[in-house]
Amino acid sequence: MPSSFHSHETDAPFTHCCDCGCDLMGADMYIINQSYVGTECVFEFAMCMTCREEMNAKLSEQSRVAMFDFIHDHAHMDARIERLGTESDTEAYLETCLTCQRDRKEVAGFTSGAMFTGQSLIKGPFPMIICDQCELKLAETVSEQTRDVWEKFVADNFPAPPSDIKLPRRRKPVVL
């Protein structure tokens, strides 16, 4: 597993699904999402595909179609796969936004996503990043039901900061 997808909290590979707690090495496949502001990882999780599929089923049909259409309309997947193949260095996949091709070094923030089996990164459409501006555009297309699913997922799986800390509220859908 590339170290760029290790947990920033533990500086080690993720070991368990954030939702069901299963051992990721025993799961067929799993995803890792990491959100950055500048170079600082501010949110991260690993999720087995069973939990990801269960979450996806909770999203509204409108949102699933909108997210698919957004990626289809903005990402040039065939050209990307042709350019990178499956043998490129992991960092080559993470240099530019999947949907607008802006350089990662030029954006204020981004979310990276990858798919794994055991410790092996599955290359193809993944790994990838989506910049903060494209995330906001994507977030505008999702339904309130989908926003509520995301908010519940975060509330159920991640401890809240102390009540005296005021963090910006940015509701964003699950990208992967």
C-alpha positions in Angstrom: 0.0 0.0 0.0 1.4 3.4 -0.9 2.2 5.4 2.2 0.1 8.3 0.8 -2.9 6.2 1.7 -1.8 5.3 5.2 -3.9 6.8 8.0 -2.6 10.2 8.9 -3.8 9.7 12.5 -1.8 6.5 13.0 0.9 6.8 10.2 0.1 3.1 9.4 -2.2 1.3 6.9 -5.9 1.3 7.8 -6.9 -1.9 9.4 -10.7 -1.8 9.9 -13.8 -0.5 8.2 -14.9 2.7 9.8 -18.6 1.6 9.6 -18.9 -2.1 10.5 -15.4 -2.6 12.0 -14.5 -5.6 9.9 -10.8 -6.4 9.2 -10.0 -4.8 5.9 -7.4 -7.5 5.1 -10.3 -10.0 5.1 -12.6 -7.9 2.9 -12.7 -8.5 -0.8 -12.2 -4.8 -1.5 -12.3 -1.5 0.3 -12.0 2.2 -0.3 -10.0 4.9 1.3 -11.0 8.6 1.2 -8.8 11.4 2.5 -9.8 15.1 2.5 -7.1 17.8 2.5 -7.0 21.5 3.1 -3.7 22.5 1.6 -1.3 19.7 2.5 -3.1 18.8 5.8 -5.4 15.8 5.9 -8.5 16.9 7.8 -10.8 13.9 7.4 -10.1 10.3 6.4 -11.7 6.9 6.4 -11.5 3.4 5.1 -14.7 1.5 4.3 -15.3 -2.1 3.1 -17.3 -2.5 -0.1 -20.2 -4.0 1.7 -20.7 -0.9 3.8 -20.0 1.3 0.8 -22.7 -0.5 -1.2 -25.1 -0.2 1.7 -24.5 3.5 2.0 -24.9 4.0 -1.8 -28.3 2.3 -1.6 -29.4 4.9 0.9 -28.6 7.8 -1.5 -31.5 9.1 -3.5 -31.8 7.9 -7.1 -31.6 11.6 -8.1 -28.2 11.9 -6.4 -26.8 8.7 -7.8 -27.8 9.8 -11.3 -26.4 13.3 -10.7 -23.1 12.1 -9.4 -22.7 9.6 -12.3 -23.6 12.3 -14.8 -21.1 14.8 -13.2 -18.3 12.3 -13.5 -19.3 11.2 -16.9 -19.6 14.8 -18.2 -16.3 16.0 -16.7 -13.9 13.2 -16.3 -12.2 11.8 -19.4 -11.8 8.3 -18.1 -10.7 6.5 -21.3 -8.0 9.1 -22.0 -6.9 9.0 -18.3 -6.6 5.2 -18.3 -4.8 5.3 -21.7 -2.4 7.9 -20.4 -1.7 6.3 -17.0 -2.4 2.6 -17.7 -2.0 0.5 -14.6 1.7 0.7 -14.2 2.2 4.5 -13.5 3.5 5.6 -10.2 0.6 6.2 -7.7 1.5 9.9 -7.5 0.9 10.3 -11.2 -2.8 9.5 -10.6 -3.0 12.1 -7.9 -1.4 15.0 -9.7 -4.6 16.5 -11.1 -8.3 16.7 -10.4 -10.2 13.9 -12.1 -12.9 16.3 -13.3 -11.2 19.6 -14.1 -7.5 18.6 -14.5 -6.4 21.4 -12.2 -3.0 20.6 -10.6 -3.2 19.4 -7.0 -0.6 22.0 -6.0 -2.8 24.8 -7.3 -6.0 24.0 -5.4 -7.0 25.0 -1.8 -8.2 21.5 -1.0 -9.1 18.1 -2.5 -10.3 14.6 -1.6 -8.3 11.6 -2.7 -9.9 8.2 -3.2 -8.5 4.7 -3.8 -9.6 1.1 -3.9 -7.7 -1.8 -2.4 -7.7 -5.5 -2.0 -5.6 -6.4 0.9 -2.6 -4.1 0.8 -2.7 -3.9 -3.0 -3.9 -0.7 -4.7 -6.3 -1.4 -7.6 -5.3 0.9 -10.4 -7.5 2.0 -13.3 -10.0 4.7 -12.6 -8.5 4.9 -9.1 -6.6 6.3 -7.4 -7.9 9.8 -8.0 -8.4 13.3 -6.6 -11.3 15.7 -6.9 -10.5 19.3 -6.1 -12.5 21.4 -3.6 -14.1 23.5 -6.4 -15.4 20.4 -8.2 -16.6 18.9 -4.9 -18.7 22.0 -4.4 -20.1 21.7 -7.9 -20.9 18.1 -7.3 -22.4 18.8 -3.9 -24.8 21.2 -5.5 -26.3 18.4 -7.6 -27.3 16.1 -4.7 -30.6 15.8 -2.9 -31.3 16.7 0.7 -31.8 13.0 1.4 -28.3 12.3 0.2 -26.9 15.2 2.3 -28.7 13.7 5.3 -27.2 10.2 4.7 -23.7 11.8 4.6 -24.3 13.8 7.8 -25.6 10.7 9.6 -22.6 8.7 8.4 -20.2 11.4 9.8 -22.1 11.8 13.0 -22.3 8.0 13.6 -18.7 7.2 12.8 -16.5 10.1 13.8 -16.3 11.9 17.1 -17.3 15.5 17.2 -14.8 18.2 18.2 -15.2 19.9 21.6 -18.3 22.1 21.6 -16.3 25.3 22.1 -14.6 24.8 18.7 -16.4 26.4 15.7 -15.7 24.5 12.5 -17.1 25.5 9.1 -20.0 23.4 8.1 -19.5 22.1 4.6 -21.9 19.4 3.6 -20.4 17.2 1.0 -21.6 13.9 -0.5 -19.6 10.7 -0.6 -17.6 10.8 -3.8 -16.6 7.2 -4.1 
